Amino acid sequence: MTWQTSRRKIFLDRTLVMAILNITPDSFSDGGRFMSTYDAIRRAEACIDEGADILDIGGESTRPGSLRVDAEDEIARVIPVIEAIAKRFDIPISIDTTKSGVARRAIDAGAEIVNDISGLRFDPMIANLAAESSCGLVLMHSRGTFETLHTEPPVEDVLAEVRTGLHNSVDKALAARVSEQQIVLDIGIGFGKTLPQNLELLANIDKIRDAFPQLPLLVGVSRKSFIGKLLGGASLDERLSGSLAATVIVAAGGAKIVRVHDVKETIEALKIADPVFKARVL
C-alpha cells in the first residue's frame, strides 16, 4: 500500500510515524513551546533525527474549549515554519488545518499533505485544492461545529457512525476528483466520543480498516485524555507508557500511520511490534 502526495509516493510497508508540531499558544500538550520559527525548526530537526517519517504542522488548537483562529493569524504562524523546514529537510510536511486558504498557502510554502480534522465538513474547498495540487489528504471523522467538536452527545453505535462519516468524506473527495491514492482516513479518537466508545474503536480498528480496504488508516492516540483517565488521572507528562500501549494496539489493528508527540519512544516500540505483526500466521 502507498500514499501519493504532490511530491512523492510514500510506502506504507511498516507503521509510519507522523510527528506533531503545533505552532500554537494553547494546544493541549505542546502549546506555546514552539511559537518562534527558530524553536519550531529545532523541534522539527529533533523529530527528524529521532526518525519521524512525516511532520504535521498546525496553527490552530482543537483541544476542548479552544477558540477559532483567523485564517491570516494561522497563516502567519505556520507559513514561516513550513518554508524554513522545506528548505532545510527532505521530509513530507502536513498542514493540520480546516481552512482551504491556509492549506493553499501551506502547499505553496512546501507542504504536500493536508490534514483536515473536519473531513471536508468545515470547508469543502479543501477537496478542490487537493484535486488541483495532487496533495495527500487526511480525512478525519468528527461531528458538530468547531465549537462543539468535543461536546456533541454520543451516538448509539460509534462504529457505524465512524464508517458512515468517513464514507461521506470520501465521497466528497472523490466527487471533487481527488484520487483514492491521495486519501488517508483518521477515525478521530477523542473527538465527540466517550471513553467506552474510544476503547470500542481501538478494539475494532480492523472493522474500520476492512470497510475501506483500499485506503490507509491514520490514528492519533498520543497523550489523549482517555489515556489519562485509564491511568487514574495521569497528567500529560505521565502518559507516555499509555500512549505507547495504545499506539501498538492501533498498529496491530491495521493503522498504517500513527500521529504522536514522542517520536523516539514510539519508533522503538514499533521496531518490536511491526516484525511481530508481520510474523503472524494467517
N, C-alpha and C positions, 0 to 999 in steps of 0.2 A: 504494500500500500504506500502511496506517495501523496504529498500535498504540494500543489502547484501555486507558487506565488508569482508576483510580477518580475522577480529577479532570479528565481531558482526553483528547482524541484527538490523538495525536502523528503528524504527517505524515512519511512516510519518502521524500520525493521527492528527497532528497540523502543523503549519508552523514552520520549524526549522530554527535556526539562525546559520549561518557559520560566524565566526569572522575572519577578515582579520589580518594577522600578517606578514608584509613584512620585511625581513632582507636584505634591500637594501639601498643604499645611495640616490636613485633617484626616488622611487615610487611617484606617483603624490600627494598622501595625507600624508603618514607617512614615506616617505623616510628619512633615516638617524636617525630615532628616536630609533630604536631597534637593532642596529648593534651589540651590545655586547650581549653575551649569558645571562648575568645577567639581562639586561634591557628587553630582549625578554621574559625571564621566568616570570619576574614581570608583563609584559603586558599580557602574557598568563593566569597567575593566576587571574588578574583583570577581564579578559574576562570570565573566568570560574565562578568567584564569581558573575558576573552580569547575568549569566545564559546561556552563549553560549553553543550550542549543539555540534559544530564541530569547530576545529581550522584549518584554511587554511594558510599554511606557504609557502612563496615564497622568492626566492633569486635572481629573475631577473625581473626588472620592464618591464611592457608592455605599459607604458604611451606613448603618441605621442612623437616621437623623441628619445626614449630610444635606447641604444646600446646593442647588444647581449653580454651576459656574457659567458665566457669559462666555460665548464662543471665543471672543477675542482674548479674554483672560486665559482661557485654556490654551489657545494657540501660543500666547506669549510664554506660557510655562514650558510647553513641550517642544516647540519647534527648534529653539537653540540647542536643546539636548539631543534631539534626533539628528540634526545636521552635524553636530560635533561627533557623535558616535559613528554615524555613517561614514564620515571622512577617515576615522581612525581604525575602525574594525570591520571585518567582513563577517557579520553575523545578521541573521534575519531580525528585523525590527518590527514589532507590532505596535500599533497605536490603539490604546484602550479608550474608545470614545463612542458616544451615541449620536454624534453630530457629523453630518456629511461635510460641512465646511471645514471642521477641524481635521477630519480624515483626509480630505483633499490636500490641505497644506502639509500634513504629515507625510503623505505619499510623495509629494513634490520634494520634501526635505530628505527623503531616503527610506521611509518606512515601506514595507512590502506586504503587510498584513493589517487588516482592520479587525479589531476585537470588539464586537457590538453586544453589550450585555442585554440589550433590549430585543435582540433577534429581529431587527428591522421594524419594530413597532413604533419607536420614537421618531425615526427619520428614515422612511423607505428609500430616500435618495442614496443612501449608502449602497444599496444593491446596484443602482445605476453606475455609481462610481466604481464599484468592484468589477462590473462588467467592462467598463471603459478602460480601466487601468490594469485589469487581469491580476489584481492583488489577491492574496489569500483572505478569506473571510470566515471569522469565527462567529457563529450564531448561538447565543446562549438562551436558555429557557428562563423567562421571568414573567411576572404578572403585574398588572397595575401600572400606575404612573411612576415617574422618578421618585416622587414624594412618598408613594405607598408601596414601593418595592418590597419592603420588609414587614409591612403591616397588613397585607392582604389576608383575609380569612382563609384558613387552609381548605383545600379541596378534599373531597372524599377519597378519590383514587389518584394518588400522586403519580403513579407510573403512567396511567392513561393520560393524565393532564400533560406530563412532560412529553410523551410521544406526540400527542396532538399539537401542542405548542411548537415543537420542533418541526413537525411536518408543515405547519403553516408558514414558518420562517423559511424553510427550504423551498416551498412552492413560490413564495415571493421572490426569492433569489433567482430561481430558475426562470421565472416569468420575465425577469429583467435581463436574462441571457447571461447570468453567472454560470460558469460550468461547474459540474459536480466536483471536478478535480481541485477547485479553489476552496471548497467548503469544508469546514470542521465544525462539529457540534459540541456544545457545552451544556450539561444537564442543570447547571445553576444551583449547586449546593448552597444552602443558606439564604436563598432569595425567596422569601414567601413560603418557606417550608418549615414545619415543626421539627423538633428533634427526632421523633419517631419517623417522620417522612424522610428526613435526611438519611437516617440509617437504612430505611427501606430502599432508597435509591442506591446507596452504596452497596447494599447486599444484592441488588438486582441490576447492576450496570450491564450485565450481559444481555438482559432483555431489551434495554435501550439500544445496545450495540447491534443486536440481531434485527431490530426494527429498521435500522439504517445500515445495512451491510456494506454499502459502497462508500460510506462516509466515516472518517476517523472521529473519535471522541477525544475531547479535551476536558479535564476535570480539575477544578481548584478546590482543595480542602485545607490548604496551609493556614494554620493558626486560627481557624474559624471558631465561632462561638460554641458550636456543638461539641468541639473537642474540649474546650474549657469546662463545659457542663459535665461531660463524661468523666473528666479528671477532677471533679469535685470543686470546681470554681478556679481552676488554674488560670493564672494571668497569661497575657500574650507571650511573655518571655519563658513561660513554663510549659509551652505546648509543642515543643519540638518532637518529643517521643511520640505523642499522639498524632502529630502531623505526618510523621514518617510511617506510622502504622496505617493510617488512613490512605496515604499515597500508595503503599504497597498493595492494599486491598483494591484500590481502583485500577491499578495496573494489572492485577490478576484478573479483574473483571473485563478487561479489554480496552481501557483507556490508552491511547497512543501518545498523548501529551499530558503532562501534569504542570500546573501553574503554581509556583512555590516562592517562598521567601528565602528558605535555607537551601541554597544550591548545593554546596559541597556535601552536606549530610544526605540530601535526597539522592544525589548521584551515587554515593557509596551504597545506600540501601538498594537502589535499583541494579547496581552491579551484581548484587547477590540474587535479587528477586527475578530479574529478567532471564538469566540462564536456567533458573529453576522452572519458570513457566515454560520455556522452550523445551525442557526435558520431559514434559508431561506426555504420557502415552494415551492417545485418544481412543 
